[in-house]
Amino acid sequence: MTAKLHAAFLVRIAPLLLLGLVSIQLSLFVRDLPGAGEPWFLFGTDTLTHDAIVHQWVQGELSDRPFSIPLWMPGIQGGLPTLGAFLWTPFSPQAWPFHFFHYSLAQRLAWTLCLWLGAWGAFVLGRSMRLSVAAALVVAVTWGLSGHVVTLIHAGHFQKVMALSWLPWMAAGAVVLSRPHALGRAAAGAVILAGAFALMLLAGHPQIAYTGAIVAGGLVVWEAFFRRKSQERHKRAWSLLVGGFVLGLALSAAQFLPGYETAALSTRAAGIGFEEATATSYPPAEVLEYAVPRHQGSSVMGDVYTGEWGDERIVSDYIGLAALLLAFLAIFGRLERLYMAFYWLLAAGFFLLIGFGSYTPVYRAFYETLPFFDGFRSPGTFMAGTSLAIAVLAGMGTETIRGWLRLTRARRYAPAVLAGIVIIQAADLMRANRHFLIAFPWDRYEVEFLAPRDLDVYLEENDLQLEVHDLVNELSLRPILFGGRAVNGYHPITYAAKQELDEVLELHTLDWFRAWGITHVLVPAGAEPEADITPVADFPEAGRRLLALPEPSPHTVTDPPARYQWIRRSAAGRHLRIATEERTLLRVHDVSAPGTWVLRTGKPVKVVSGSPLLFTEFDVPSGEHAMVWLYKPDSYRVGLFLSALGAAAAGLMLSASRRRPRGG
C-alpha cells in the first residue's frame, strides 16, 4: 500500500518535476553572450530575421485592434495570409505568451511551455503503456530534453517544436484507444489523439502531424496484430482511430482550411522536386550524433563542423549513451511487454531510414506513392520518430532494471537506483544541449535589428517604403516593421505564380524589379553602381547604399496620372485615396490573397486585367474615391465554425467517457 501511495504521489507531482527540469535547461544551462543581461531571449538563426519580427508586428497590430486576429501580412511576398502561410499560429497554446508579455520574456516562456508539454506528454505515454513512474520519467526526460527537440531552439524552429511537443500525446491517445478498455476510456484516448493531431496542425507543421499519424496508426495495427481481441474490439479501435483523425481535422480547421487554400496556389500545390525535397537528407555517418555529442563538430560559436550537411550544423540529435543502453535492455523485459519493445525498435529504424532521404531508395518510393509526401522538404524532420522511439525504449529498459532489482536483495535500493538513472540522463542531455543554447540580449537585438535608422526615416519621408528592395538581406522581414515590403521575404511557402514570374524574368533584373513595382534597391555600402543606375544616398550605420533604377514602374501607377495616397496598410486591409479629373486605370503591384474583397467608395470593384497574385488593375471613374482591400476569406469563417463544432464534439465525447454505467 505504501509503494502505491508513493507512486500516486509521484504521478501527481511529475508535471512539476518536469517543469523544474525544463526550467533548469533553459536558464542555468544556457550560455550568455558577452553583455547579455536582462532582458534576454534564446538565440535562433530564424528568430533574428523572421519569428521575432513577425511577433513584434502582430503585437503592434493587436495594440491597435486588441480583439482581432491579424489574418494578412501586407509586407511579406507582396502579401501572404498569416494563417494560410503558417506565418503566425494564434490558436497554438504555446504561442499565447506573445499576446501578453514583452517578446524576450514571452519567447522564453513559450519555449519552456513547448518542452514541458512534450516531456509531460512523454510521461503520459509511458504511463499509458503501464510503465512504472520512474520508467515514465525516463521517457519524459529523454524525449523532452532530447537534442532533436531542444536544439531546434538555436535554429529558431519554434513552430516545429510546438508540433513536436504534441507527438507523444498523440501516441498516448493511440495506445489508450487500442487497448481492451471500456468504451468510455477508449473514446477518451481518441479525443487525446484528435487533440494532439489538431494542435500539430494548428502549430503550422503538417510534416510533424504526418509523423504522428504514422506512429499512431502503427500502434493500432501492432496492437491488433499481437493482441487477441474480438472482431468487435478490432472494429472499435479502427473506428476510433479514423474518428480521431477526422475530429482532429475539424478542431484544426480554423488554421488548416486557410492553409489548404493558400497551398493550392503555392509552390507546394503540385509537390516539390525530389532534389529540393531531399536537400536536408540525414547523412548516415551522422547517426553517431545520437551517442557522441557533436562528433563532427557544429557551426555554433566558433565550433568547426566537418560532416556532410554542408556548411551548417546548428542542431543536434544527441540522445545519450545511457538512453541507448537502456533502449537495448528493453528487449530483456517482461514477456508481455516484449511485443511493444519490438514495435518501437521497428519504429526507430523506420524513421531513421526515412530520415536518410536521398541516401536510400526508400524515400523516393514514399515520395512517389504516399499522399502529401512530395510536399515535405526535410527528411531529417522524420527523425523525430526515431528520437521518440528511443525515449520509449529507454523507459522500457528502465523497467527491465526495475524488475531485476526486485528479484534481488538490492530491491531496497531500487528507488535510489531509478532516481539516479533519471538524474544522470537529464544532466547528460542538459550538458550536451548547452552548446546550442545561447542568451541573446534584447537591447542588442533591438539596436542591431529592430531600431529605426536614418535609412528608415529617409524612406518614410520620401514615401519609398513600398518601392525599395534590399539586396543585402532580402530574406529578412524587418522592412514590414517600418511600413515597407519584403518582396521575397523568408518563408518556405510562396505563390506559384510569383515563382514562375521570378524564373521567367530572373531575379534582380530590371524587368523583375519593374514587375514588382521596385524603383530603388539597397546594396552594400560602397558598392559601385552599374551604368544607368543612380546613387541616391549612403547610410553607413545600416551598411547600405540606396540606388535608383532607370525608369522602372513604381509600386502604384495611374494612367493617365492621378493624385493618390496610401492611408493604411495593415492586417485589417489596405486603404488608398485617389482623386482624378478623368477616368484612369489604377495598377497596384501587390498580391491579393484568395478571399480579398476590393471596394471603391463602399462598393465592390471589378478587376479589369492582370493576375491577382502579381498585380491588379482597376478602372477608376473621375472624382474622389476610397479604395479598400479587405481580407475576409470564407475558408477562415468556415474553419472557425468547424473548429467550434469539433470542440463541442470532443467535449461531448469526454463527458460521456466519464459516465460510469450503473451496475445492477
Long-range contacts (C-beta under 8 A, 24 or more apart in sequence): 7-132, 7-133, 10-133, 11-127, 11-133, 14-120, 14-123, 14-133, 14-136, 14-137, 14-140, 15-116, 15-120, 15-123, 17-137, 18-116, 18-119, 18-120, 18-123, 18-137, 18-140, 18-141, 18-144, 19-112, 19-116, 21-119, 21-141, 21-144, 21-145, 21-426, 21-430, 22-112, 22-115, 22-116, 22-119, 22-144, 22-145, 23-112, 24-430, 25-115, 25-145, 25-150, 25-429, 25-430, 25-433, 25-437, 26-108, 26-111, 26-112, 26-115, 26-437, 29-430, 29-431, 29-433, 29-434, 29-437, 30-434, 30-437, 30-438, 30-439, 31-301, 31-434, 31-435, 31-437, 31-438, 31-439, 32-438, 32-439, 33-438, 33-439, 33-440, 33-441, 33-444, 35-441, 35-444, 36-439, 36-440, 36-441, 36-444, 37-441, 37-443, 39-102, 39-104, 39-105, 39-441, 39-442, 39-443, 40-104, 40-439, 40-440, 40-441, 40-442, 41-103, 41-104, 41-107, 41-108, 41-439, 41-440, 41-442, 41-445, 42-107, 42-108, 42-111, 42-153, 42-437, 42-438, 42-439, 42-440, 43-153, 43-154, 43-437, 43-438, 43-439, 43-440, 44-153, 44-154, 44-155, 44-156, 44-157, 44-158, 45-154, 45-155, 45-156, 45-314, 46-155, 46-156, 46-157, 46-490, 47-107, 47-156, 47-158, 48-156, 48-445, 48-449, 49-449, 49-473, 49-475, 49-476, 49-477, 49-478, 49-490, 50-156, 50-476, 50-477, 50-490, 50-491, 51-156, 51-158, 52-103, 52-107, 52-445, 52-449, 52-450, 53-449, 53-450, 53-476, 53-477, 53-478, 53-480, 53-481, 54-82, 54-87, 54-88, 54-477, 55-88, 55-98, 55-103, 55-106, 55-107, 56-103, 56-450, 56-481, 57-477, 57-480, 57-481, 58-82, 58-88, 58-90, 58-98, 59-98, 59-99, 59-103, 60-481, 61-570, 61-571, 61-572, 62-99, 64-570, 65-571, 65-572, 68-571, 68-572, 70-570, 70-571, 71-258, 71-571, 71-631, 71-633, 71-636, 72-571, 72-573, 72-593, 72-631, 73-480, 73-571, 74-480, 74-485, 74-569, 74-570, 74-571, 74-574, 74-590, 75-477, 75-479, 75-480, 75-484, 75-485, 75-486, 75-489, 76-477, 76-480, 76-485, 76-486, 76-489, 76-491, 77-486, 77-487, 77-488, 77-489, 77-491, 77-494, 77-495, 77-498, 77-591, 78-485, 78-487, 78-498, 78-516, 78-589, 78-590, 78-591, 78-614, 79-590, 79-591, 79-592, 79-593, 80-262, 80-489, 80-491, 80-493, 80-495, 80-591, 80-593, 81-258, 81-262, 81-593, 81-595, 81-631, 81-633, 82-571, 83-254, 83-255, 83-258, 83-259, 83-636, 84-258, 84-259, 84-261, 84-262, 84-263, 84-593, 84-633, 84-635, 85-259, 85-262, 85-266, 85-491, 85-493, 86-159, 86-204, 86-205, 86-255, 86-259, 86-493, 87-491, 89-159, 89-162, 89-202, 89-203, 89-204, 89-255, 91-202, 91-252, 91-254, 91-255, 91-643, 92-162, 92-199, 92-202, 92-203, 92-204, 93-117, 93-199, 94-158, 94-162, 94-165, 94-203, 95-162, 102-442, 103-442, 104-442, 110-158, 111-153, 111-158, 111-161, 114-158, 114-161, 114-162, 114-164, 114-165, 115-144, 115-145, 115-149, 115-150, 115-161, 115-165, 116-144, 117-165, 117-166, 117-169, 118-143, 118-144, 118-149, 118-161, 118-164, 118-165, 118-166, 118-167, 118-168, 119-143, 119-144, 119-145, 120-144, 121-165, 121-166, 121-167, 121-168, 121-169, 121-172, 121-196, 122-168, 122-388, 122-391, 122-392, 124-168, 124-169, 124-172, 125-168, 125-169, 125-171, 125-172, 125-175, 125-392, 126-392, 126-395, 128-172, 128-175, 128-176, 128-189, 129-175, 129-337, 129-340, 129-392, 129-395, 129-396, 130-337, 131-395, 131-396, 131-398, 131-399, 132-398, 132-399, 132-402, 132-418, 134-398, 134-402, 134-415, 134-418, 134-419, 134-421, 134-422, 135-395, 135-396, 135-398, 135-399, 135-402, 135-418, 136-395, 137-422, 138-323, 138-326, 138-391, 138-394, 138-395, 138-398, 138-421, 138-422, 138-425, 139-168, 139-391, 139-392, 139-394, 139-395, 141-422, 141-425, 141-426, 141-429, 142-319, 142-320, 142-323, 142-390, 142-391, 142-394, 142-395, 142-425, 142-429, 143-168, 143-387, 143-388, 143-391, 145-426, 145-429, 145-430, 145-433, 146-317, 146-318, 146-319, 146-387, 146-391, 146-429, 147-289, 147-293, 147-315, 147-316, 147-317, 147-318, 147-319, 147-387, 147-429, 147-432, 147-433, 147-436, 148-315, 148-316, 148-317, 148-319, 148-383, 148-384, 148-387, 149-384, 149-387, 150-429, 150-433, 150-436, 150-437, 151-314, 151-315, 151-316, 151-433, 151-436, 151-437, 152-315, 153-436, 153-437, 154-300, 154-314, 154-315, 154-436, 154-437, 154-438, 155-314, 155-315, 159-203, 159-204, 159-205, 160-203, 160-205, 160-208, 160-381, 162-199, 162-203, 162-204, 162-205, 163-199, 163-200, 163-203, 163-204, 163-205, 163-208, 163-209, 164-208, 164-384, 166-196, 166-197, 166-199, 166-200, 166-203, 166-212, 167-196, 167-200, 167-208, 167-211, 167-212, 167-215, 167-384, 167-388, 168-388, 169-195, 169-196, 170-196, 170-197, 170-200, 170-212, 170-215, 170-216, 171-212, 171-215, 171-216, 171-219, 171-388, 171-392, 173-216, 173-244, 174-215, 174-216, 174-217, 174-219, 174-220, 174-241, 175-219, 175-223, 177-220, 177-237, 177-240, 177-241, 177-244, 178-219, 178-220, 178-223, 178-224, 178-237, 178-241, 179-223, 180-227, 180-229, 180-233, 183-236, 184-656, 184-657, 184-658, 184-659, 184-660, 185-657, 186-236, 186-237, 186-240, 187-240, 187-653, 187-656, 187-657, 188-653, 188-654, 188-657, 189-240, 190-240, 190-241, 190-243, 190-244, 190-247, 190-653, 191-244, 191-247, 191-650, 191-653, 191-654, 191-657, 193-241, 193-244, 193-245, 193-248, 194-243, 194-244, 194-245, 194-246, 194-247, 194-248, 194-251, 194-646, 194-650, 195-248, 195-251, 195-650, 196-248, 197-244, 197-245, 197-248, 197-249, 197-252, 198-247, 198-248, 198-249, 198-250, 198-251, 198-252, 198-646, 199-252, 201-248, 201-249, 201-252, 201-255, 201-256, 202-251, 202-252, 202-254, 202-255, 202-256, 204-255, 204-259, 206-259, 206-372, 206-375, 206-376, 207-376, 207-378, 207-381, 207-382, 208-381, 208-384, 210-372, 210-373, 210-376, 211-351, 211-381, 211-382, 211-384, 211-385, 213-245, 214-385, 215-347, 215-385, 215-388, 216-241, 216-244, 217-241, 218-343, 218-347, 219-343, 222-339, 222-340, 222-343, 226-339, 247-646, 247-649, 247-650, 248-646, 249-646, 250-642, 250-643, 250-645, 250-646, 250-649, 251-643, 251-646, 251-647, 251-650, 252-643, 253-638, 253-639, 253-640, 253-641, 253-642, 253-643, 253-646, 254-636, 254-639, 254-640, 254-642, 254-643, 255-639, 256-639, 257-635, 257-636, 257-638, 257-639, 257-642, 258-595, 258-633, 258-635, 258-636, 258-639, 260-635, 261-594, 261-595, 261-633, 261-635, 262-493, 262-593, 262-594, 263-375, 263-493, 265-495, 265-496, 265-497, 265-594, 265-613, 266-493, 266-494, 266-495, 266-496, 267-493, 267-494, 267-495, 267-496, 267-499, 268-375, 268-493, 269-496, 270-496, 271-374, 271-375, 272-374, 272-375, 272-377, 274-358, 274-364, 274-367, 274-374, 276-377, 277-357, 277-367, 277-374, 277-376, 277-377, 277-379, 278-357, 278-358, 278-363, 278-367, 278-379, 279-377, 279-378, 280-309, 280-357, 280-377, 280-378, 280-379, 280-380, 280-381, 281-355, 281-356, 281-357, 281-358, 281-359, 281-363, 281-379, 281-380, 282-352, 282-355, 282-356, 282-357, 282-359, 282-379, 282-380, 282-383, 283-307, 283-308, 283-309, 283-356, 283-359, 284-356, 284-359, 286-317, 287-352, 289-316, 289-317, 289-318, 290-317, 290-318, 290-319, 290-324, 290-390, 291-318, 291-319, 291-320, 291-321, 291-324, 292-318, 293-318, 293-432, 293-435, 294-318, 294-432, 294-435, 298-435, 298-436, 300-435, 300-436, 300-438, 301-435, 301-438, 303-435, 314-436, 315-436, 316-432, 316-433, 316-435, 316-436, 317-383, 317-387, 318-429, 318-432, 318-433, 319-387, 319-390, 319-391, 319-429, 320-425, 320-428, 320-429, 320-432, 322-394, 322-421, 322-424, 322-425, 322-428, 323-390, 323-391, 323-394, 323-425, 324-390, 324-394, 325-397, 326-393, 326-394, 326-395, 326-397, 326-398, 326-401, 326-421, 327-390, 327-393, 327-394, 327-396, 327-397, 328-397, 329-396, 329-397, 329-400, 329-401, 330-393, 330-394, 330-396, 330-397, 330-399, 330-400, 332-400, 333-396, 333-397, 333-399, 333-400, 333-403, 334-399, 334-400, 334-403, 337-396, 337-399, 340-396, 341-393, 341-396, 344-389, 344-392, 344-393, 344-396, 345-389, 345-393, 347-385, 347-386, 347-388, 347-389, 348-385, 348-386, 348-389, 348-390, 348-393, 349-386, 350-385, 351-382, 351-383, 351-384, 351-385, 351-386, 351-389, 352-383, 352-386, 354-379, 354-382, 354-385, 355-379, 355-380, 355-381, 355-382, 355-383, 355-386, 377-492, 394-425, 449-478, 450-478, 450-481, 452-482, 453-539, 453-541, 453-542, 454-539, 454-541, 454-542, 455-522, 455-539, 455-541, 455-542, 455-544, 455-546, 456-482, 458-537, 458-539, 458-546, 459-484, 464-519, 464-520, 466-517, 466-555, 466-556, 466-566, 466-569, 467-517, 467-518, 467-519, 467-520, 467-554, 467-555, 468-518, 468-519, 468-520, 468-521, 468-522, 468-546, 469-513, 469-516, 469-518, 469-520, 469-521, 469-522, 470-521, 470-522, 470-544, 471-508, 471-521, 471-522, 471-523, 472-522, 472-523, 472-524, 472-543, 472-544, 483-569, 485-555, 487-516, 487-518, 495-591, 495-613, 497-611, 497-613, 497-614, 498-591, 498-613, 498-614, 501-614, 510-549, 510-550, 510-552, 513-549, 513-552, 514-552, 514-553, 515-553, 515-589, 515-614, 515-615, 516-555, 516-589, 517-552, 517-553, 517-554, 517-555, 517-556, 517-557, 517-588, 517-589, 517-590, 517-615, 518-549, 518-552, 518-555, 519-548, 519-549, 519-552, 519-554, 519-555, 520-546, 520-547, 520-548, 520-549, 521-546, 521-547, 521-549, 522-546, 522-547, 523-547, 553-587, 553-589, 555-588, 555-589, 555-590, 556-586, 556-587, 556-588, 556-589, 557-586, 557-587, 557-589, 558-584, 558-585, 558-586, 558-587, 558-620, 559-584, 559-585, 559-587, 560-584, 562-586, 562-620, 571-631, 572-630, 573-628, 573-629, 573-630, 573-631, 574-627, 574-628, 574-629, 575-626, 575-627, 575-628, 575-629, 576-626, 576-627, 576-628, 577-624, 577-625, 577-626, 577-627, 578-620, 578-624, 578-625, 578-627, 579-623, 579-624, 579-625, 580-620, 580-622, 580-623, 581-622, 582-622, 583-619, 583-620, 583-621, 583-622, 584-620, 585-617, 585-618, 585-619, 585-620, 586-617, 586-618, 586-619, 586-620, 586-627, 587-615, 587-616, 587-617, 587-618, 588-615, 588-616, 589-614, 589-615, 590-615, 590-616, 592-616, 592-629, 593-631, 593-633, 594-633, 594-635, 595-631, 595-632, 595-633, 595-634, 595-635, 595-636, 596-629, 596-630, 596-631, 596-632, 597-629, 597-630, 597-631, 597-632, 598-627, 598-628, 598-629, 598-630, 599-626, 599-627, 599-628, 599-630, 600-625, 600-626, 600-627, 600-628, 601-625, 601-626, 602-626
